[in-house]
């Protein structure tokens, strides 16, 4: 099976399926338990709504369970039916007259990786998931109505696929992201679920501050904000406004205060994307966040150049060079993304390691932190400019070497 790379694929070209969410009586009210800012049921419904292959959703539930209204994020036709079956298979058999010929089914009390839903929706035959090789079937499957004629799952007619055997590389997140299928039955499970989700939305292949400093504070903020009225787009707007505050501070010479606020921006810039992913509220506007980042980040370098130019006539030229280097580096990333659908950081083992220290906003900010507080702000600014040039040369040189040696770019 091919690795999961890029966004979850559009499965509409393969087939159009019904999705069935089964609320087992033994789950009690666990599907209404909130983990990561959403109830388990709401999360599943939003996930299914995001799949083009799903044409409609059916929820099979005990008659005694009252359901809160779903959010506007659940955009597929949704129906509820009361059932009396005792377990996943019995409930599906009982409701089979209301089910489509082919469907995917999942129990409501689980945190389920979106890649598993997409994989099930692409399967041409009946299959049930298991956690490990040789394990028993889990309540997640792609089924046909004919398979429900049996009183229990028939291994002779149902293929089993172990989640542990599936590849976990996720290009959109720039690395290995474990697939999760986690049942939540109590507070301890919910706490584990939070950890799973926070890890799931954490991009891999980051610079050193992004790996070891920022996540501590990002995750604290996400735990506070998920489930509130604060949206990811509002965090993006706040980050941009604070980013331009840094510009003013740098220009007016408040360098130490400015670099501390820049570190706050660094943390906030990681919150909006994570918050959107963990609450399933990604939007088209959020996809253009990097454009705002580009403008306020480069305004920092220009502001520093203007500030230092009062004492050094070369500072403004250095700032313009830094902006040029940053633009060149962004073009290199864009060419790799368009040409191969691959992040430049994942194009080779060397580039993945270089990302840890490669020139970018967060690395420059920590250089500035040291230089501004230890008393050599002018020199550290020129060091950052040189490092920006080296970074652009490494990335541009790698792309050029691949373009000259092969008909098309490919990873090492």
C-alpha positions in Angstrom: 0.0 0.0 0.0 1.3 3.5 -0.8 2.2 5.8 2.0 -0.2 8.5 3.0 1.2 11.6 1.5 -0.2 15.1 1.1 -3.8 15.9 2.0 -6.4 13.2 2.5 -7.2 12.2 -1.1 -10.4 13.0 -2.9 -12.2 9.6 -3.0 -15.2 10.7 -5.0 -13.7 9.4 -8.2 -13.6 5.9 -6.7 -17.1 5.5 -5.2 -19.9 7.3 -3.4 -20.6 5.8 0.0 -22.9 6.1 2.9 -21.3 6.5 6.3 -22.8 4.8 9.4 -21.9 5.9 12.9 -22.9 3.2 15.5 -23.6 4.3 19.1 -23.4 1.0 21.1 -25.4 0.9 24.3 -22.3 -0.1 26.2 -20.7 3.2 25.3 -23.1 5.0 27.6 -22.7 8.8 27.0 -19.1 8.5 26.0 -19.7 9.7 22.4 -20.7 13.0 23.9 -17.5 13.3 25.9 -15.3 16.2 24.8 -11.7 15.6 23.7 -9.7 18.2 21.9 -12.6 20.7 22.0 -15.1 18.5 20.3 -17.3 15.6 21.4 -16.3 12.3 19.9 -19.5 12.1 17.9 -19.2 15.7 16.5 -15.5 15.0 15.6 -16.5 11.9 13.6 -19.3 13.7 11.9 -17.0 16.5 10.8 -14.4 14.1 9.6 -16.9 12.2 7.5 -18.3 15.5 6.1 -14.8 16.4 4.8 -14.6 13.2 2.7 -15.9 13.8 -0.9 -16.6 10.0 -1.1 -19.3 10.2 1.6 -22.7 11.1 0.2 -24.7 10.9 3.5 -24.3 10.0 7.1 -26.6 7.8 9.3 -26.3 7.7 13.1 -27.7 4.5 14.8 -28.3 5.1 18.5 -30.2 3.8 21.5 -33.6 5.3 21.8 -32.8 6.6 25.3 -30.0 8.9 24.1 -30.9 12.5 23.5 -28.6 14.2 21.0 -27.5 17.8 21.0 -27.7 19.6 17.6 -24.8 19.2 15.3 -22.7 22.2 14.1 -22.7 23.8 10.7 -19.5 22.0 10.0 -21.5 18.8 9.4 -22.4 19.5 5.8 -23.5 16.1 4.6 -27.2 14.9 4.8 -27.6 13.4 8.3 -30.2 11.0 9.6 -30.7 9.4 13.1 -32.4 6.1 13.7 -33.1 4.5 17.1 -32.0 0.9 17.5 -32.0 -1.8 20.2 -29.1 -4.0 19.2 -26.5 -4.8 21.9 -23.3 -4.4 19.9 -21.8 -3.0 16.7 -22.7 -5.9 14.4 -26.2 -6.5 15.8 -27.0 -2.8 15.4 -25.9 -2.8 11.8 -27.9 -6.0 11.1 -31.0 -4.5 12.7 -30.8 -1.3 10.7 -29.7 -2.9 7.4 -32.9 -2.0 5.6 -32.0 1.7 6.1 -28.5 1.3 4.9 -27.1 1.7 1.4 -25.7 -1.2 -0.6 -22.1 -0.1 0.3 -21.1 1.9 3.3 -18.4 2.5 5.9 -19.2 2.0 9.5 -17.6 3.1 12.7 -18.4 3.1 16.4 -19.1 6.5 18.0 -16.9 6.2 21.1 -13.5 6.4 19.3 -10.9 8.9 18.2 -10.2 7.8 14.6 -7.5 9.0 12.3 -8.9 10.7 9.2 -6.5 8.7 7.0 -8.3 5.5 8.2 -11.6 6.9 7.1 -10.1 7.8 3.7 -8.5 4.4 3.4 -11.8 2.6 4.1 -13.7 4.8 1.6 -11.3 3.7 -1.1 -11.7 0.0 -0.6 -13.6 -1.9 -3.3 -14.5 -4.9 -1.1 -15.6 -5.6 2.5 -12.8 -5.1 5.1 -12.6 -4.5 8.8 -9.8 -2.9 10.7 -7.8 -4.5 13.5 -5.3 -2.8 15.8 -2.5 -5.4 15.2 -1.8 -8.4 12.9 -3.8 -11.3 14.1 -6.0 -9.2 16.4 -9.8 -9.2 16.6 -11.9 -7.0 14.3 -12.4 -3.4 15.5 -15.7 -1.5 15.0 -14.5 0.2 11.9 -15.2 -1.2 8.5 -16.1 -0.9 4.9 -19.1 -3.2 4.3 -21.8 -4.2 1.9 -25.4 -4.8 3.1 -25.1 -8.4 1.9 -22.4 -9.0 4.5 -24.9 -8.3 7.3 -26.8 -11.4 6.5 -24.4 -13.2 8.8 -25.2 -13.0 12.6 -21.6 -12.1 13.2 -18.6 -11.0 11.1 -17.5 -13.9 8.9 -13.7 -14.0 8.5 -14.1 -16.1 5.4 -15.9 -13.2 3.7 -14.3 -10.2 5.4 -10.7 -9.1 4.9 -8.9 -7.8 8.0 -6.4 -5.0 7.8 -4.1 -4.3 10.7 -3.7 -0.5 11.4 -0.1 -1.3 12.7 0.8 -2.5 9.2 -0.2 0.7 7.5 2.5 3.3 6.6 2.4 6.3 8.8 4.3 8.9 6.7 2.1 11.9 6.1 3.6 14.4 3.7 1.3 17.3 4.7 2.8 17.0 8.3 6.3 16.5 6.9 7.0 13.1 8.5 5.9 10.1 10.4 2.6 10.6 12.2 1.2 7.4 14.0 -2.2 6.3 12.9 -4.7 6.3 15.8 -7.8 4.4 16.6 -8.4 5.1 20.3 -11.4 4.2 22.4 -12.5 6.7 25.0 -14.4 5.2 28.0 -13.3 7.4 30.8 -11.2 10.4 32.0 -7.9 8.5 31.6 -8.8 7.6 28.0 -9.8 11.2 27.4 -6.4 12.5 28.7 -4.6 10.0 26.5 -6.8 11.2 23.6 -5.7 14.7 24.2 -2.1 13.6 23.9 -2.8 11.7 20.7 -4.5 14.7 19.1 -1.8 17.2 20.1 0.8 14.9 18.6 -1.3 14.3 15.5 -1.5 18.0 14.7 2.2 18.7 15.4 4.2 19.1 12.2 7.4 17.2 12.0 10.7 18.5 10.4 10.9 21.8 12.3 13.7 24.1 13.3 15.1 23.7 16.8 12.8 26.2 18.6 9.8 24.7 16.9 10.7 21.3 18.1 11.8 21.9 21.7 10.5 25.3 22.9 7.3 26.3 21.0 5.2 23.2 21.5 5.2 23.5 25.3 3.4 26.9 25.1 1.4 26.1 22.0 -0.2 23.1 23.5 -1.0 25.0 26.8 -2.8 27.6 24.7 -4.6 25.0 22.5 -5.9 23.2 25.6 -7.3 26.5 26.8 -8.8 27.6 23.5 -10.2 24.4 22.0 -13.9 24.3 22.6 -14.2 28.0 23.2 -15.6 30.7 20.8 -12.0 31.7 19.8 -11.3 30.6 16.2 -8.0 29.8 14.4 -8.6 32.7 12.1 -8.9 35.1 15.0 -5.6 33.8 16.4 -4.0 34.4 12.9 -5.3 38.0 12.9 -3.9 38.6 16.4 -0.6 37.0 15.4 -0.3 39.4 12.4 -1.2 42.5 14.5 1.4 41.5 17.2 3.9 40.8 14.4 3.6 44.4 13.2 4.0 45.6 16.8 7.4 43.9 16.6 8.2 46.0 13.5 7.5 49.2 15.3 9.5 48.2 18.3 12.5 47.2 16.1 12.3 50.5 14.1 12.2 52.6 17.2 15.1 50.9 18.9 13.2 48.8 21.5 15.2 45.8 20.4 15.1 43.7 23.6 11.4 44.2 24.1 10.9 43.6 20.4 12.7 40.3 20.3 10.7 39.0 23.4 7.4 40.0 21.6 8.8 38.2 18.5 9.1 35.0 20.5 5.5 35.5 21.5 4.6 35.8 17.8 6.6 32.6 17.2 4.4 30.7 19.6 1.1 32.2 18.4 2.0 31.4 14.8 2.0 27.7 15.7 -1.3 27.9 17.6 -3.7 28.9 14.8 -2.9 25.9 12.5 -2.9 23.4 15.4 -6.2 24.8 16.7 -7.8 24.6 13.3 -6.6 21.0 12.8 -7.5 19.7 16.3 -11.0 21.3 16.1 -11.6 20.4 12.4 -12.1 24.1 11.5 -9.5 24.5 8.8 -10.6 27.1 6.2 -9.5 28.4 2.8 -8.5 31.7 4.5 -6.2 29.8 6.8 -4.3 28.4 3.8 -3.0 31.9 3.1 -1.7 32.6 6.5 1.9 32.2 5.2 1.3 35.3 3.0 0.7 37.4 6.1 3.7 35.8 7.7 5.9 36.8 4.8 4.9 40.5 5.0 5.3 41.0 8.8 8.5 38.9 9.0 10.2 40.9 6.2 9.0 44.1 7.8 11.1 43.1 10.8 14.3 42.9 8.8 13.5 46.2 7.0 12.8 47.9 10.4 16.1 46.6 11.8 18.0 47.7 8.7 16.5 51.2 9.0 17.3 51.3 12.7 20.9 50.2 12.3 21.4 52.4 9.3 21.5 55.4 11.6 25.0 54.2 12.7 25.9 51.9 9.8 25.4 53.0 6.2 25.4 49.3 5.0 22.6 48.1 7.3 19.7 49.0 5.0 21.4 47.3 2.1 21.9 44.2 4.3 18.2 44.3 5.2 17.2 44.4 1.6 19.6 41.5 0.9 18.0 39.5 3.7 14.5 40.1 2.2 15.8 38.9 -1.2 17.3 35.8 0.4 14.0 35.1 2.2 12.1 35.5 -1.1 14.5 33.2 -2.9 14.1 30.6 -0.2 10.3 30.8 -0.4 10.5 30.4 -4.2 12.6 27.3 -3.8 10.0 25.8 -1.4 7.2 26.7 -3.8 9.0 25.1 -6.8 9.5 21.9 -4.9 5.9 21.9 -3.7 4.5 22.5 -7.2 6.9 20.2 -9.0 6.8 17.3 -6.7 4.1 17.9 -4.1 6.9 17.5 -1.6 8.3 19.8 1.1 11.9 20.8 0.4 12.7 19.8 3.9 11.7 16.2 3.2 13.6 16.0 -0.2 16.7 14.5 1.3 18.1 13.4 4.7 20.6 16.3 4.6 17.8 18.9 4.1 15.7 17.4 6.8 18.6 17.8 9.3 19.5 21.2 7.9 15.9 22.4 8.7 16.9 22.3 12.4 19.2 25.3 12.0 18.4 26.6 8.5 17.8 30.4 8.2 14.1 31.3 8.9 12.3 33.6 11.2 12.5 31.5 14.4 16.2 30.9 14.0 16.9 34.6 13.4 14.8 35.6 16.4 16.8 33.4 18.7 20.0 34.8 17.3 18.6 38.3 17.9 17.7 37.3 21.4 21.3 36.4 22.2 22.8 39.4 20.4 20.4 42.1 21.7 20.7 41.0 25.3 24.5 40.5 25.3 25.1 43.8 23.7 26.1 43.2 20.1 22.8 43.9 18.1 24.5 45.3 15.0 26.8 42.4 14.5 24.2 39.7 15.2 22.0 41.3 12.5 24.7 40.9 9.9 25.3 37.3 11.1 21.6 36.7 10.4 21.9 38.2 6.9 24.8 36.0 6.1 23.0 32.9 7.4 20.0 33.8 5.3 22.2 33.9 2.2 23.8 30.6 3.1 20.4 29.0 3.6 19.1 30.3 0.2 22.2 29.1 -1.5 21.9 25.6 0.0 18.3 25.2 -1.0 18.6 26.9 -4.4 21.8 24.9 -5.1 20.1 21.6 -4.3 17.2 22.4 -6.6 19.5 23.5 -9.4 21.6 20.3 -9.1 18.5 18.1 -9.3 17.2 20.1 -12.2 20.5 19.7 -14.1 20.9 16.0 -13.3 17.3 14.7 -13.8 14.4 15.4 -16.1 12.2 15.9 -13.0 12.8 16.6 -9.4 12.7 13.6 -7.1 13.6 12.9 -3.5 16.9 11.2 -2.6 
